Amino acid sequence: MRIIAGSRRGQRLHTGRAAGFRPTSDRVREAIFSILGDELVGKRVLDLYAGSGALGFEALSRGAVEALFVEKSRTIASWIERNGRALRFEGSYAVRRRPALAFLESEPEEAARFDLVFADPPYGIGLVRPTVEGLLALPGERLLVLEREKREETVPGLPERREAARYGDTVIEFLLLGGGAGRGMKEERA
């Protein structure tokens, strides 16, 4: 797995084998960042269920100013630290080793600081709805990029502005939480 574009383009990300680890495919990552375009520049990024950190590091490579990675697995969180050092992003990122829902519940002020949230909960265990509800409870406005399995239950009460990209069994939704409209986003289907 590599960084696709930006200041760290082509640099490799370390990943290994771990139970439940399901990296976002290159095709899906390319689609996400194509849709986001210049929306990343100057943003503070929260990467929930971070895995290797590919989404957050890609955002930093493309102009985001800060990333916070939330990952509960000790092993996988160590990959994020290793990747951050290898990519020379010291001072631009931090890692919280804890479950994403526990982070949202116990640190809402910290979570609310971020403009852009990537959420890629493990498939098939019912985390989509509580994750979105936890983010909706935060004050302020932010863009949520949600990766979910197409069979996952949709969340009632989502903002009217919804854009989605579909890749096999994976759906990517772009949701502006807290009001406003999806500035600069375009709808893509594959």
Summary of the structure (lengths in Angstrom):
residues: 190
radius of gyration: 15.1
end to end distance: 21.4
largest distance: 41.0
contacts: 611
relative contact order: 0.16
helix: 29%
strand: 22%
